[in-house]
Amino acid sequence: MKLNNFFKLIITVVISELAGLIGAVFTTPSISTWYATLPKPALNPPAWVFAPVWTILFALIGIALFLVWKQDWKVVNPLWEKGRKAWNPWSERLWTGDLQRFNTIAVFAVQYLLNIFWSYVFFGLHRPGAAFFVIIALWTGILYTMINFYRISKLAAWLLVPYILWVSFAGYLNYSIWQLAPAAPQTMYCTQEAKLCPDGSYVGRSGPMCEFAACPSPVTLAVLSATIGQKVSGLGVTLTPLALLEDSRCPADVQCIWAGIVKVQVKIQSGAGESIMIFELDKPVTGSAEQIILAEVLPQPKGGVKIKDNEYIFHFEITKRPEAPAATSGITGYIHMGPTCPVERIPPDPSCADKPYANASLVATNAEGRQYKDQTDADGQFRLMVPLGRYTIKVSPINILPRCEEKQVEVTTKQLASVDISCDTGIR
C-alpha cells in the first residue's frame, strides 16, 4: 500500500512525539520532587519550559523525517563523495552503496533511542553522571543524522539545528548538575550479625559504618492495679496485697484537719528475693533494682459508708532504678558447726574440729526489710551478691539443732564482705 505524503507526515510526527511521551514517564514524577531539590547552574530555565520546548522539537524532528522519507531516502546532495575513497568496502556501502538507506534509518533510530534512554538515566535512575555520557552519545547521533539528512534534504537538516542546539544546552545543564550535586553515598553491605539486648531482643548491623542498631529503650515504669489477694506483675516484680491494715483517709464529703493514711501489707517477689512490706499511700518503698509507690487507693471514702476489704483497689507504680552494684558487691562467708565430740580433748583432736555446715539455708535482711536467700555448699561456703548496705544474716537449721548465731555485716564497697558464722550442735 502506497501512502500519500499527508499520512507520511502524520506518521513521522507521531513517531517523534512518541519519544517525548515515553520520556515523560520518567521525567514527570521527578520534576517536582527529585529534580527540584538539585542545585542548579546559571541559565537554568524554569521547569515548565521543558515540556513545550520538547514538544516543538519533536514536531520539527518528525517533519525532518518526513522530508527524507518523501525523497525515498535517496541522496540528492552528494557530500564528501568526490575525489576520495572509502575507508573500507563496508563504509562505501553505507555511504553511497546499497546500505545507504539502512545507514540513514539506523542512525536516526539510534539517536531516537538514546533520547529516551537519557530521560530514563537522568530522571528515572537519578544518575546525572551516567546521563552526561549518554547525552554525549546522543549529540553525536544527532550530528550524524543531520549529515545524512543533508545529503537527502537540506531543509530536513536545518530543521534539526534547534534540536542539536537544545541538546547542547541540555548537556551543559546535565554536566553542571552532575558537578554540583552531592556525591551519592556508597552502598555498604553489612555482615548478618546480631547483638543480644538487655530486654532479650536482638539487633543487627546497619548504617553507613555497619554499626549495631540501638537496643530498644528499656521500660522503666509499670503501673499495676490489684485487689486484696490478687497477684500482679511488672518489670520483673510481683506484688500481692495481703491485708488492709489501716484506712483513716478523710471522707470526700467531710472537712478534716488531717488527711489520714492508708496502710496495706504487700508481698513483694522479684529476682532478688521475697519479702513482706507495709505500704503507706505516697511513700516509696525502695528495693535493690526498683522503687515502688502506693500511688492511689480506690474507692474514695464517704461519710457513713464502710468500704469492704474486697472492694479496695490499690494502684502501684514501679520505677526501675539504675543498675545497683549487686554484681560487684556482696557477702561471702563460712558456716561451721561444733562441737563434734562429746568430750573436749587436750591436746585438741583434729577429728573433733568444727565441721562445715553443708546445705544450710540462710537469709540476709537489709535495713529496709529486703531479703536475700542463699544456701551453703558442701564446704559450708556461701556467696551472696547484694547491694551496698547493712545486713543481718540468719541461718535456718535443717532440724532443731544446730543453733547458729546471727551476724551483722555491712557491705560498704564494691567488694565482698566476709563473715564467719558458728553453729552449736548441742553435743556435750
Secondary structure, DSSP 8 states (H G I E B T S, - for coil): ----HHHHHHHHHHHHHHHHHHHHHHHHHHHTTTGGGS---TT---GGGHHHHHHHHHHHHHHHHHHHHHTTT---S--S-TT---SSHHHHHHHTSTTHHHHHHHHHHHHHHHHHHHHIIIIIS--HHHHHHHHHHHHHHHHHHHHHHHHH-HHHHHHTHHHHHHHHHHHHHHHHHHHHS------------EEE-TTS-EEEEETTTTEE--------EEEEEE-TT--EEETTEEEEEEEEEEE----TTS--SS---EEEEEEEEETTEEEEEEEEBT-EEE-SSEEEEEEEEES--BTTB---GGG-EEEEEEEE----GGGT-EEEEEEEEE--SSS--SS--GGGS-EE-TT-EEEEEETT--EEEEE--TTSEEEEE--SEEEEEEEE-SSS--EE--EEEEE-SSSEEEEEEEEE----
